[in-house]
């Protein structure tokens, strides 16, 4: 995992992750039907585990439906959604998603903490996009994500859309902290 340096102007540049992502490719090949079991089989997240999610971490999305059509596009290294970024302050991480759009942008801010999963009640990293401190706009404030480490530096979790008091599974995503960043987006 590579911490993201701040530029002289205080901006965090968007860098491009390496196209070589074998563990994310393996998850793509396994398919989303395997993900609930992998998530359930992962150990509970500790504060020390959570602290290792720092800086930009390469991401891949896996759709909850339309997997044949959308899954292939999302598995391409050129896909526009490339990472999540974390900055820790005490037991909370302030973060955002990293996109390769318009030369690179950081958006969809969140606060992440360790807490009980809505899926099974065990410890996981929880992403709150609705916290007023991060200034997310609608509909981003309705997103809710969770993560567990399924292999060293390989994290997997569900992504939900909250509506009318319910959380609807949109799909899954994975973070691989072993994938280096090559340069500008």
N, C-alpha and C positions, 0 to 999 in steps of 0.2 A: 504494500500500500504506500502510495506516495503523497505526503501532505502537499497541498496546493499552496505555492508561495503567492503572496500579494505583490502586485506590481507597484511601481513607484507612485501610481495614482490611487492606490487602495482598492483597485478592482481585482477580482479573481479571474484570470484568463481561463478560457475554455480550451482544454487540451484534448487531443484525440487518443483514445485507448488503442493499444495494439490490435491488429486484425487477428492475431493468433490467440484464440480463446477456447482451448480444448475442453475445459470443464463446463463452460456454458454450452458449447456444442453438444456435449454428452447429455446435458439436461434437455436440450431441444430434441435430441433423438429419443430420449426416454418418453417424453410427452407428459402432459399435465395429469394424466390418470395416476401417475406415480407420485405426484408431489405431496399429496396429503399424508401418505405414509412416510415419506422422507422428512416432512416437517414434524410429524408426531414422533418419529424415531430419534430426532435430534435432542441433545441434552438441553436442559433449561439454561437460559442465558444468564450469566453473572455480570456484575458491574465491570469486572476485569475484561470479560469478553467484549462487552459493549464499548469499552474505552478503546479497543483496537480498531473500531470503525471510525477512522479519522481521515480527513482529507477527501479527495475524490476516489470513488470506488466504482469500477466498471459494472454496468448493469445490463441485464437483458430482461425484456418483458415477454410473458407467455399469455396469450389471450385465453379467456375462459370459454369462449365460443368462437366459432369460425377458425379453429386452430389450423386447418389445412390451408386456408387462404392467408390468414394473417400471420400464422406462425413462421412461415417461410420468409416473409418480409421482415419480421422482427428479429430473425436469426442472422440477418445480413450485417456485417460489420459497418455498412454504410447507413444503417437505420438511425433515425434522428435522435432517439432517446438513448444517451450513452452512459450516464452515471448518476449516482447520488453523491452528495458532498456533505461532510459532517465537520462541525467545529464544536468541541466539548467545552462546557462551562459547568463545573461541578458534576452533578449526576444527570445532566441534560445535554443533548446535542442539538444545536441549531443547524438546520441544513436546508438543502434545496436540491432539485433535480437539475441535471445538466443535459442540455439539448445541443444538437449540431445544426440548428436552424439559424439563418441569417448570420453566418460566421461564428455562431456559438452564443448560447445564452443560458442563464441560470434563472430558474423560475420554479413555481410550485413549492413554496417554502413550507417547512415543517419543524416541529419540535419532536425529538425522539427521546424516549426513556425506556427503562426496563419495567415491565409490569406483566399482569396476567393476560394471556391470550384469550380472545373471544372464541377462538376455535376449540381450545381444550383446557383453558384455565391455568396452564403452566407458564413459566416465565419466558418472555419473548421481548424483542425490541418492538416498541409500539410507536407508530408515526402519527402525530396529531397535526393535521393541516388546518384545523379550525381554531387553534390557539390565537387569541388576539395579538400576541406579541410578534407573530410572524407575518401578519398582514396579508394572508391569502385571500383571494377573491373567489366568489362563487363561479363555477361549481367546484373548484378545487377544495373548498372547505368541507365538502362532503366525502372526500377521500379518506380512507383509513387503511393503513398498511401494518403488517407485522413481519418479523424476521426471526429465524433461528439459524445457527451455524450447523450445516449438515456435514461439512468436512472442514479441515483447517482453512480458514479464510474464504470459504464458500458458504454464502448465506442464501436462504430460500424462504419465501413467505407469500401469503395471500394478500391480494389488494381488493378492497371493498369500496362500494359506493353506498353511502348512508342516505336513506330516504324514508320518511314517515316512521322513524324509530326502528327501522330494519337495516341490516347490512347485507347488501347483495354482492356476492362474489363476482368481481369483474375478470379476474385472472390471477396469475402468479408472477413473481419477479425474482430474480436472483442477482446477487452481488458477488463478484469475484475479486478479492483484494490482491490476488497474485498476478493479475493482468497489468502490465506496465503501460504507462502513457507515452506515446511516441512524439507528440508535438501539438501544434495548434490545430484546432478543429478546421 
